[in-house]
Amino acid sequence: MSGDMMAGQQTVTRADLCEAVHNEVGLSRQECSSLVERTLELIVESLERGETVKLSGFGVFQVREKRARMGRNPKTGEPAAINPRRVISFRASQIMKSRVHDAVVED
């Protein structure tokens, strides 16, 4: 997809997703861009509400509540309070795991 190279790996961008939808579906680039943007926005809105997003054959996005705890400043070693927060976790489906595991990497 993208020609971006980071540490020898390619990065897929929103523009790449829009172009792929355009090539596959045949909608205008503007319509494809709106479709991709709205899809991503719906996922984010659901996560903001604390909902789980399940995409069959892809994976599950979940919001988890992390409790407050004591940690350490890595530079000084001093104890530091870590505030409670919400984090997003992603768990890939078995189908995706299998496809990625079995994929042949082209050099």
GROMACS elastic network, one bead per residue, 0.5 to 0.9 nm:
[ bonds ]
;  ai    aj funct       b0    kb
    1     4     6  0.89293   500
    1    10     6  0.77803   500
    1    11     6  0.78528   500
    1    12     6  0.61634   500
    1    13     6  0.83540   500
    1    16     6  0.59973   500
    1    17     6  0.84167   500
    1    20     6  0.83392   500
    2     5     6  0.82593   500
    2    10     6  0.63413   500
    2    11     6  0.59857   500
    2    12     6  0.54668   500
    2    13     6  0.68472   500
    2    15     6  0.86146   500
    2    16     6  0.62387   500
    3    10     6  0.64217   500
    3    11     6  0.74979   500
    3    12     6  0.85766   500
    4     9     6  0.79371   500
    4    10     6  0.54852   500
    4    11     6  0.56864   500
    4    12     6  0.79928   500
    4    13     6  0.89177   500
    5     8     6  0.56274   500
    5     9     6  0.53606   500
    5    11     6  0.66796   500
    6     9     6  0.52078   500
    6    10     6  0.63968   500
    6    11     6  0.72882   500
    7    10     6  0.85104   500
   12    15     6  0.81226   500
   12    16     6  0.59610   500
   12    17     6  0.73116   500
   13    16     6  0.50440   500
   13    17     6  0.64497   500
   13    18     6  0.87133   500
   14    17     6  0.50257   500
   14    18     6  0.61689   500
   14    19     6  0.85712   500
   14    33     6  0.81213   500
   14    36     6  0.74860   500
   14    37     6  0.80638   500
   15    18     6  0.50338   500
   15    19     6  0.61177   500
   15    20     6  0.85780   500
   15    33     6  0.75786   500
   16    19     6  0.50800   500
   16    20     6  0.61292   500
   16    21     6  0.86458   500
   17    20     6  0.50856   500
   17    21     6  0.62306   500
   17    22     6  0.85451   500
   17    32     6  0.86076   500
   17    33     6  0.83422   500
   17    36     6  0.71803   500
   18    21     6  0.51772   500
   18    22     6  0.60978   500
   18    23     6  0.86626   500
   18    29     6  0.69112   500
   18    30     6  0.86777   500
   18    31     6  0.88288   500
   18    32     6  0.52942   500
   18    33     6  0.51818   500
   18    34     6  0.85601   500
   18    35     6  0.80907   500
   18    36     6  0.62805   500
   18    37     6  0.88242   500
   19    23     6  0.61330   500
   19    24     6  0.85389   500
   19    29     6  0.70141   500
   19    32     6  0.75337   500
   19    33     6  0.82280   500
   20    23     6  0.51497   500
   20    24     6  0.60707   500
   20    25     6  0.83985   500
   20    32     6  0.88488   500
   21    24     6  0.51021   500
   21    25     6  0.56569   500
   21    26     6  0.73972   500
   21    27     6  0.77595   500
   21    29     6  0.84995   500
   21    32     6  0.61082   500
   21    33     6  0.86263   500
   21    35     6  0.88756   500
   21    36     6  0.83053   500
   22    25     6  0.55038   500
   22    27     6  0.54805   500
   22    28     6  0.64194   500
   22    29     6  0.58787   500
   22    31     6  0.84154   500
   22    32     6  0.58482   500
   22    33     6  0.86435   500
   23    26     6  0.56506   500
   23    27     6  0.81328   500
   24    27     6  0.85749   500
   25    32     6  0.86747   500
   26    29     6  0.85466   500
   26    32     6  0.87016   500
   27    30     6  0.80996   500
   27    31     6  0.60932   500
   27    32     6  0.61730   500
   28    31     6  0.51748   500
   28    32     6  0.61852   500
   28    33     6  0.85503   500
   29    32     6  0.50299   500
   29    33     6  0.60274   500
   29    34     6  0.85840   500
   30    33     6  0.51228   500
   30    34     6  0.62581   500
   30    35     6  0.86191   500
   31    34     6  0.50953   500
   31    35     6  0.60897   500
   31    36     6  0.86824   500
   32    36     6  0.61536   500
   32    37     6  0.84674   500
   33    36     6  0.52893   500
   33    37     6  0.60531   500
   33    38     6  0.84988   500
   34    37     6  0.51183   500
   34    38     6  0.59549   500
   34    39     6  0.84559   500
   35    38     6  0.52674   500
   35    39     6  0.61236   500
   35    40     6  0.86887   500
   36    39     6  0.51620   500
   36    40     6  0.62677   500
   36    41     6  0.85689   500
   37    40     6  0.52769   500
   37    41     6  0.60826   500
   37    42     6  0.86665   500
   38    42     6  0.60799   500
   38    43     6  0.86413   500
   39    42     6  0.52227   500
   39    43     6  0.64598   500
   39    44     6  0.88478   500
   40    43     6  0.51590   500
   40    44     6  0.63331   500
   40    45     6  0.86871   500
   41    44     6  0.50825   500
   41    45     6  0.60538   500
   41    46     6  0.85607   500
   42    45     6  0.50814   500
   42    46     6  0.61536   500
   42    47     6  0.86410   500
   43    46     6  0.52460   500
   43    47     6  0.63227   500
   43    48     6  0.87135   500
   43    53     6  0.68149   500
   43    61     6  0.87199   500
   44    47     6  0.50951   500
   44    48     6  0.61218   500
   44    49     6  0.87371   500
   45    48     6  0.50371   500
   45    49     6  0.64578   500
   45    50     6  0.88502   500
   45    51     6  0.87905   500
   46    49     6  0.52326   500
   46    50     6  0.65455   500
   46    51     6  0.52792   500
   46    52     6  0.72243   500
   46    53     6  0.70624   500
   47    51     6  0.52268   500
   47    52     6  0.66086   500
   47    53     6  0.72673   500
   47    61     6  0.77929   500
   47    62     6  0.70506   500
   47    63     6  0.63304   500
   47    88     6  0.79340   500
   48    51     6  0.74107   500
   48    63     6  0.82376   500
   50    62     6  0.76278   500
   50    63     6  0.57568   500
   50    64     6  0.82651   500
   51    61     6  0.87401   500
   51    62     6  0.70123   500
   51    63     6  0.71604   500
   52    60     6  0.70097   500
   52    61     6  0.58583   500
   52    63     6  0.69366   500
   53    59     6  0.83563   500
   53    60     6  0.56225   500
   53    61     6  0.50762   500
   53    62     6  0.65840   500
   54    57     6  0.89848   500
   54    58     6  0.79645   500
   54    59     6  0.60370   500
   54    61     6  0.65161   500
   54    62     6  0.86590   500
   55    58     6  0.53137   500
   55    59     6  0.54032   500
   55    60     6  0.62335   500
   55    61     6  0.84760   500
   55    93     6  0.86257   500
   56    59     6  0.64397   500
   56    60     6  0.82766   500
   56    93     6  0.75838   500
   57    92     6  0.83772   500
   57    93     6  0.57476   500
   57    94     6  0.75008   500
   57    95     6  0.55700   500
   57    96     6  0.63854   500
   58    91     6  0.87966   500
   58    92     6  0.60451   500
   58    93     6  0.53094   500
   58    94     6  0.82863   500
   58    95     6  0.71234   500
   58    96     6  0.57253   500
   58    97     6  0.88533   500
   59    90     6  0.69316   500
   59    91     6  0.55083   500
   59    94     6  0.82210   500
   59    95     6  0.87913   500
   59    96     6  0.75656   500
   60    89     6  0.81188   500
   60    90     6  0.56078   500
   60    91     6  0.52392   500
   60    92     6  0.64529   500
   60    93     6  0.73428   500
   61    88     6  0.67431   500
   61    89     6  0.57287   500
   61    91     6  0.66535   500
   61    92     6  0.87695   500
   62    87     6  0.82392   500
   62    88     6  0.56080   500
   62    89     6  0.52823   500
   62    90     6  0.64330   500
   62    91     6  0.83437   500
   63    86     6  0.63949   500
   63    87     6  0.56010   500
   63    89     6  0.63270   500
   63    90     6  0.89932   500
   64    85     6  0.83996   500
   64    86     6  0.55888   500
   64    87     6  0.53379   500
   64    88     6  0.62552   500
   64    89     6  0.71538   500
   65    84     6  0.73242   500
   65    85     6  0.59702   500
   65    87     6  0.65295   500
   65    88     6  0.89992   500
   66    69     6  0.88023   500
   66    83     6  0.85244   500
   66    84     6  0.54329   500
   66    85     6  0.52818   500
   66    86     6  0.59924   500
   66    87     6  0.71842   500
   67    82     6  0.85368   500
   67    83     6  0.72767   500
   67    85     6  0.68128   500
   67    86     6  0.88337   500
   68    81     6  0.73678   500
   68    82     6  0.55836   500
   68    85     6  0.77131   500
   69    80     6  0.86510   500
   69    81     6  0.60768   500
   69    82     6  0.53060   500
   69    83     6  0.69002   500
   69    84     6  0.76051   500
   70    79     6  0.65994   500
   70    80     6  0.57600   500
   70    82     6  0.57753   500
   70    83     6  0.87225   500
   71    78     6  0.84503   500
   71    79     6  0.57002   500
   71    80     6  0.51385   500
   71    81     6  0.60273   500
   71    82     6  0.63274   500
   72    75     6  0.86196   500
   72    76     6  0.79846   500
   72    77     6  0.54652   500
   72    78     6  0.54487   500
   72    80     6  0.51742   500
   72    81     6  0.80071   500
   72    82     6  0.89887   500
   73    76     6  0.55665   500
   73    77     6  0.50255   500
   73    78     6  0.53729   500
   73    79     6  0.63077   500
   73    80     6  0.61564   500
   74    77     6  0.54188   500
   74    78     6  0.78777   500
   75    78     6  0.82186   500
   76    79     6  0.87710   500
   77    80     6  0.88596   500
   82    85     6  0.88028   500
   92    95     6  0.81003   500
   92    96     6  0.61453   500
   92    97     6  0.63462   500
   93    96     6  0.52501   500
   93    97     6  0.62089   500
   93    98     6  0.85525   500
   94    98     6  0.59725   500
   94    99     6  0.85201   500
   95    98     6  0.51934   500
   95    99     6  0.62004   500
   95   100     6  0.86662   500
   96    99     6  0.50777   500
   96   100     6  0.60633   500
   96   101     6  0.83568   500
   97   100     6  0.52788   500
   97   101     6  0.59569   500
   97   102     6  0.84870   500
   98   101     6  0.50704   500
   98   102     6  0.60186   500
   98   103     6  0.84344   500
   99   102     6  0.51991   500
   99   103     6  0.59045   500
  100   103     6  0.51659   500
  100   104     6  0.86033   500
  101   104     6  0.85195   500
